[in-house]
Amino acid sequence: PIWLQATVERPIVWMMAAEFMRLRWARPMFELAEVIPIERGKRDAGAMKQALRMLDRGRLLGIFPQGRIERVPWPMMPFQPGVTTLA
């Protein structure tokens, strides 16, 4: 996400696994960046609504549709449910 944001002029609102928001030292940075925390392995309706609100406001939304940053590009992991709703 940092490298992608560095190449785009507009700020990107990222969806991120909620467990990272629980890192006390990093939380202020994530809040400043308007990160949307999403619970992995669950249907997180609140996070989806927040993401859709950001899109309605014309914001850029950054997601990794596989649900995580992949360490190897191939084979690609399947996309998580909800990605098509955001698209």
C-alpha positions as CSV (number, residue, x, y, z in Angstrom):
1,P,0.0,0.0,0.0
2,I,2.8,2.5,0.7
3,W,4.4,2.1,-2.7
4,L,1.0,2.3,-4.4
5,Q,0.1,5.4,-2.5
6,A,3.5,7.0,-3.4
7,T,2.6,6.7,-7.1
8,V,-0.9,8.2,-6.9
9,E,-1.6,11.8,-6.3
10,R,-5.0,11.3,-4.6
11,P,-5.1,9.7,-1.2
12,I,-6.2,6.1,-1.1
13,V,-8.5,4.8,1.6
14,W,-7.3,1.3,2.3
15,M,-9.3,-1.7,3.7
16,M,-7.1,-3.6,6.1
17,A,-7.4,-6.6,8.4
18,A,-8.8,-5.4,11.7
19,E,-6.2,-7.1,13.8
20,F,-3.6,-4.5,12.5
21,M,-5.7,-1.7,14.0
22,R,-5.1,-3.3,17.4
23,L,-1.4,-2.5,17.2
24,R,-1.2,0.4,19.6
25,W,1.9,1.9,18.1
26,A,0.4,1.9,14.5
27,R,-3.2,2.8,15.2
28,P,-2.8,6.6,15.1
29,M,-1.1,6.3,11.7
30,F,-3.9,4.1,10.4
31,E,-6.6,6.4,11.7
32,L,-4.9,9.4,10.1
33,A,-4.9,7.5,6.8
34,E,-8.6,6.7,7.3
35,V,-8.0,2.9,7.1
36,I,-11.2,0.9,7.1
37,P,-10.7,-2.2,9.3
38,I,-12.4,-5.3,8.2
39,E,-12.7,-8.6,10.1
40,R,-11.1,-11.5,8.2
41,G,-13.1,-14.6,7.6
42,K,-16.5,-12.9,8.4
43,R,-19.0,-10.9,6.6
44,D,-18.2,-7.4,7.9
45,A,-21.3,-5.4,6.9
46,G,-20.0,-2.3,8.8
47,A,-16.7,-2.2,6.9
48,M,-18.5,-2.8,3.6
49,K,-20.9,0.1,4.3
50,Q,-18.0,2.4,5.2
51,A,-16.2,1.4,2.0
52,L,-19.3,2.1,-0.1
53,R,-19.7,5.5,1.6
54,M,-16.1,6.4,0.7
55,L,-16.7,5.4,-2.9
56,D,-19.9,7.4,-3.0
57,R,-17.9,10.4,-1.9
58,G,-15.5,9.9,-4.8
59,R,-12.6,8.6,-2.7
60,L,-10.2,6.0,-4.0
61,L,-10.5,2.6,-2.3
62,G,-7.5,0.3,-2.0
63,I,-8.2,-3.3,-1.4
64,F,-6.3,-6.6,-1.9
65,P,-9.3,-8.7,-3.2
66,Q,-7.6,-11.9,-2.1
67,G,-7.9,-10.7,1.5
68,R,-4.1,-10.3,2.0
69,I,-0.9,-9.2,0.3
70,E,0.4,-12.2,-1.6
71,R,4.0,-13.1,-1.2
72,V,4.2,-14.7,-4.6
73,P,2.1,-13.5,-7.6
74,W,1.2,-16.9,-9.0
75,P,-1.0,-18.8,-8.6
76,M,-3.4,-16.0,-7.5
77,M,-5.5,-16.7,-4.5
78,P,-9.3,-16.5,-5.0
79,F,-11.0,-13.2,-4.4
80,Q,-13.0,-12.8,-1.1
81,P,-16.8,-12.4,-1.1
82,G,-17.8,-8.8,-1.3
83,V,-15.2,-7.6,-3.8
84,T,-17.8,-7.6,-6.6
85,T,-20.1,-5.5,-4.4
86,L,-17.4,-2.8,-4.2
87,A,-16.6,-3.0,-7.9
